[in-house]
Amino acid sequence: MKLTFGTLEWSMKSNGVLTRAEKLHFVRNMAFLAVREASDVIRDKLGLLRPVHLNLSDLAPPDTRMVKEAEEFAQATHTNDLLFHGYRTFYFGAILAFYHKLKYDKEIHFTAALLHDIGLTEARAVPLKQCCFAVSGGRQVRDFLIAKEHPAEKAEVIGDAICPHLNLHLPVDEYDPEAVLVAKGAVCDLFGFEKRRMHSGFKRDLLKTYPAGDMHNALLAKEEMAPGSRLDFGRKLTGGLPQRLWIQDIDTNLKSKHGVM
């Protein structure tokens, strides 16, 4: 049986080390995102994109025990910059779900989005060079939720929303919607993919609430990762994160408006 690329089940065979075929799959995902973004630029100039107009309050996470425990766990383990990346991942994913008319579980999406980089924190369960951090992170969050007596089935879905986010692109017909949205939210935050599909006011409000900060340090951009993992392979292909992220330009404009530099 063929395993779905990037899932928890898939990770059991190699802890996230890519085969030759999976490297090609990863490259195809990168190419798909680049082509779609080029199309968005053209469609935006022609007025064909119709960006979504929503407020942050329209997309707020539900008031549940799981959401509260996820926030407490994240606040105790993440730096502020990494924590804010988790919140922005959630909100970017949520507004893109609205754009694509994608139905999803808000509690599952929030928990997975907020904790998707737990494998990069000092609280990580496994050393960075030993296992793909998205794999170890998905397992760690799943086990955390089970220990908190949340349903094992739901914990597994959340782990499966975290583990594949490094695929960069997840087809909606192959993955749970929450996994699709975590990947969409994360790549939007870091690379700007699909950023034109939401109104500029939403992006400003989001960055005002959760500033960009120093994402290179937050994401351990200078640290070695597990050899052969998706992040290790992606860095070798592209050099890693852009020197300056698009969200940092919004951050800078907000600070200059308020006289903070």
N, C-alpha and C positions, 0 to 999 in steps of 0.2 A: 504494500500500500504506500502510495506517495504521500509524504508528509507535507503539510502546508508550510511554506517557507517563513521562518521567523517565529513560529508559535512555540509554546512551552513544550509540546510534544516533540516538535522538530529539534528543539535544543538538547534533548536527551541524548542524541546520537554523537554530538561533538562539542557541547557547551558553546555553540555559536561559531565554530570555525567553519569557514565557507569552503565548499567544494568548487571545482572549476565551473560547473553548471550554475551554481548559486552566485558566483562572481559575475557571470554573464547576466543573470537575472537582475542583480543589483545595478549593473551598468544600464540595462534596459529601463529600470525604474528611474534612474537619473536622467536618461534621455527623454523619457516621457514627460517628466516634470519640466524640463527645459523647453520642450516643444510647446507644451500647454501654456507655459508662461509667456512665450513669444506670441502665441495666439491671443492671450489676454491683453497684451500691450496693444495689439492691432485693434481688437474688439473694443477696448476702452477708448481709443482715439476716435473710433467710429460711433461711439455712444451705444454700443450693443451689450454691454456687460450688466447694466442695471444693478449697481451695488446695493447691498442690504442696508437699510436704515434702522438700527436698533440701539437701545441704551443698554448699559451693563446690567441694570436692574431687570431688564427683560429676560436675561439669561442666567440669573443668579442660581447657584446650586440649591438643592432642597435642604430643608432643616431636618436632618436625620442623624442618628447616632453614628453611622458609618462616616458621614461627611465630617462630623465634629472630631472623630477619632483620627481620621486621615489628616485633618488640619493640625491637630495636636502633635501627631507623629512627624509631620513635615516641619513644623516650627521647631521641634526639638532636634532635628537632624540636618536640616538644610541651612546653608548660608542665605542671607536675605536675597541676594541676586539669583540664586538657584531656585529659591522658593517663589520669587516673583515670575520667573520663567515658567514654573509649573502653573501658576494662576493664568498667565497669558496664554499658555498652551490650552487650558480649559476654555477660556473665552473665545479665542480664535477658532477652536474646534466647534464650539457651540454656534457661533454665528455662521460658520461655513455649513453646518448641518442645516440651518435655516435656509441658506442660499440653495443648497442641493435638495431641500425637502426630505432630509434623511431623518427617520425616526430612531430614537435612541433612549437609553436609560440614563437620566441625568446623574444619578448617584454613582453609577458605575463609571461613567465618563469622568466625573469630577475626581473621584478617588484615583483612577488610573492616571489622569493628566497631572494631578498635583504631585504624585509620587513616582512618576515615570523615570526620574533620574536618581532614585534612591541609591543606585549602584555607584554613583559618583561621589557620595557623601562619605564622611568619616565613619558613619554607621553601617557602611556596606558589609554584607555578610561574607564576601569573597574578595580576595585581592584583585586589583584591576588587570594584572597580567595573566591571571589564572583562568578567567572566564569573561566572555562578553558581558559588559555591565548591564545591558538591557535584559539579558537572560537571567543573570543573578538577581537583578532588581525585580523582575517579574515574579520569580520564585519567592523572594524575600517578602514582597508585599502580599502575595497569596498566603504565605505562612503566617504573617502578622495578622491578617484578617481572620484566619481560622482560629488563631490563638485568642482573638477577641470575641470568639463565638459567633461570627457571622457565617451564613450558610457557605459550605464548602464549594457549592456549585457557582455561587456568585463570586467568591474569592478566586476561583479558577478563571472565570471570564475576565476579571480585572487583571490577573497575571498575564492572560493572553492578550490583553489590550496594551500592556507595557512591553512585553517581549519583542513584538515585531515592529515597534515604532522606528527602529533603525533601518528598516526596509525603505523608508522615505515615502514610498507610495504603496497603498494597500487597496486593491480593487474591492468595491463594495459587494461584489457577488462571491468573494472568497473569504472575507473576514467579517467578524462581528462589527456592527456600526461604531461601537465605542472604540475599538482598535483603529478603525479608519480615521476617526476624529482625533485621537491622540496623535497619530502621525501627521494629519493635516495641520493640527494646531502647532506642533513642534516645528515643522518645516516652514510654516508661515512665519513664526516668531524669529527663527534663525536666518532664513534665506529669503523671506518675502513672497514665497509661492502663494498665489491666490489673494494677495493683499488688496488687489484692485476690486475684489468682489464684495468689499465692505466699505461703508462711507468713512470719509476721513475723520469725521467727528468721533466715531466709535474708536478709531485707532488712537486719537489724541487722548480721549478719556481713559482708555485702557493703560496707556503709558504714563498718564498722570497719576493713576492709582497704583500701578505696578511698574515703576521705572526700570529702564533697561539695565543700568549698572554696568558692571564689568563681566560680560558673559564669557569671555575667553578664560578668565580665571575660574569662574563659576563652573564651567564645563571641563576644567582641567585640560585645556587645550595643549599644554606642554608635556603632559604626562603620557607615558607609554601605555597602550591598551593591549588587550589580549591579542597575540599574533594571529593573523588570519581572520579576525572578527570583522564584522561589517564596518565598524568605526575605523579600525586599523586599515582595512582595505580602502575605504572611502578617503581617508586622509592621504594615502599614497597616490590616489588618483587625482585629487583636487587640491591638496595642500591644507585641507581642513577648513575651518570657518573663514569667511571673508574677513579681511583686516578690520573693516568697519561694517557693522550690521545696520540694516535700514532702520531698525527701531531706535538706534542711537541718534540718528538724525532728528527724529521726533522728540526724543529726550532732550537733546541740545536746544531745540527750538522752544520747548516748554520752559526750560531753565532760563534762557535768555529773555523770554517774555516776562518772567517773574524776577528778573535781576539776579539769578543764582547762577554762578559760573565757577 
